């Protein structure tokens, strides 16, 4: 059985909502809150599957608690070969439509450059935004939610994504 780790950074609680749904659906032991529970990058290596979450800040940046781990993954040659990763997060497609959930794209780039295999891509057609670094080959590289403008779609998006992950991970 695959060991699944959920790592989430959420200032307003929106990304945490996804993490909690993942935790329930996949019956994992817990959610690693990047601000409170994360100690070192070696924690990532304990899992076969990584669910990685972050809200998007500023000009499409990851939550501040991801900055040091991402730096370490990038510059200390952390090897994530053999790991499967799925990204999730929250953003505001209207107020920050020029960077909607771009943190997911930054996470995608760093984790896949370190050897991880990404799953959980979502169709972009159901979203309304100007630009996103999370858009890879015409799809979003993970689950993006917008609790500010499209909260009525959140529960369905989460459910569909979890079903898709179950199929892709064959759990």
N, C-alpha and C positions, 0 to 999 in steps of 0.2 A: 504494500500500500504506500502511496506517495505521501510524504510528509509535507504539509502545507503551512507556510508562514504568511501572516498578514502584517504588513508594515505600513503604518498610516500616520500622516501628519495632517492635522485638521484644526485650524484656528477657530472656525465658526461652527464646526460640527457637521457640515454637509458631507465631507469626504468620509467622516466617521460613520455616517449613516450607511454608506456602501460597505464599509469594513464590517459593521455589525451584521448586515445581511449575509455577507460572505462567511463570516464566522458561524452563523446559524446554519446556512445551507451546506457547508462543507465540514461542519462539526469539528472545527479546529480547537486547539487548546485555549488560545487567547489571541488578542490583538496586541501587537507591539506598537505602542504609542511612541513615535519617534522622539517626542520631547521628554517623556517620562521613563520609558522602559528600554530604550535603545542604548547600548553601551559601546558596541564595536561592530565593525563590518563582519567580523567572524560569525556573528549571529545569523547573517544571511546565508552563510555556507552550511548551516545546520538543516536546511530545507531543500526539498526537490523542486517544489513549486513555490514561487513568491508572488503574492498579490501585493502590489506596490501602489500606495495612494498618496496623493498630495493635492492640496488646493493650489490655485495659481495666483501669484502675487505680482504687483508692479507691471513690468514689461514682459510678462509671461514667465516669471521666475517660479521655481519650486518653493515650497514652504521652507523657511529658514532652517528648520531642523534637518533637512536633507542636504544642506550645503557641505558640511564636513564629510559625511559618508560618501557623497558623490565625488568629492575631491580625492578621497582615499581610493575609491574604486578606479578612478581614472589614472592617478599618478603613482599608485603603488602596485599597479599591475595585478589587481585582484582578478582571479580567474573564475568566471561564472559559467564555463562550459558545462553542459549537462543540466543546467538549471532552466526551468521553464518559468516565464514571468508574464503577468497580466497587469496592466496599469489601469488605475481609476482615479477620478478626482472631480472637483467641482470648480465652476467658473461662472462668469456673468457674461452671457452672449450679447447683451445689449450695451451695457456700460463699458465693457472691455472686449467688444467683439473683434478688435484687432489683435487680441492675444488669447482668445478663448481657449482655456484649458491647455495652453502651450506648455505648462509644466510637464504634462504627460509626454510630449514630444522630446523634451530634454531628458527625462528619465529613460525613455525608450532608447535614445541615442547612446547614453552612457552604459546602460545594462546590456544592450545588444553588442556594443563595441567590446564589452568584457566577455562576450561569448554566450550570453543567455539567449534562449529562443523565446520570442514574443508570441503570445496568443491573445485572443479576445478582441480582435479588431471589429469596429462597429461601423455601419453605414453612416456617412456624413449627411445624407440627404434629409434626414429628419431634424436637422439642426439649422439654426439661422445665425450665422456669424460671418465676419469679414475675412478673418485669417486665423490660422492656428498651426503652431509647430507640431501639434498632435496629428495633423493630417499627413498620413504617409501613404503614398500610392493610391490616393483617392478615398481612403477610409481614415477614421479616427483610430489611433493605435491603442485604444482602450475605451473604457466606459467614461463618458463625460456627462455630468449632470449640471443643471442650471436651476437651483432652487429659487433664484430671484425672479426669473421670468417664465420658467416652464416646470414649476413644481408638480403640476398635475401629471406630468409625464415620467417623473422620477421612479415611482414604484414599478411601473411597467418596464422601464428601461433596465432597472436592476434585475427584475425577474427574467427578462429575455437574455440578459448578459450571463446570468448564472446558468441558465439552460445551455447557452452556447458554450460556456466554459466546461460544463459537464461533458458535453459531446467532444470538445476538442481535447480535453484531458482524459476522456474515456473513464470517468469515475463512476 
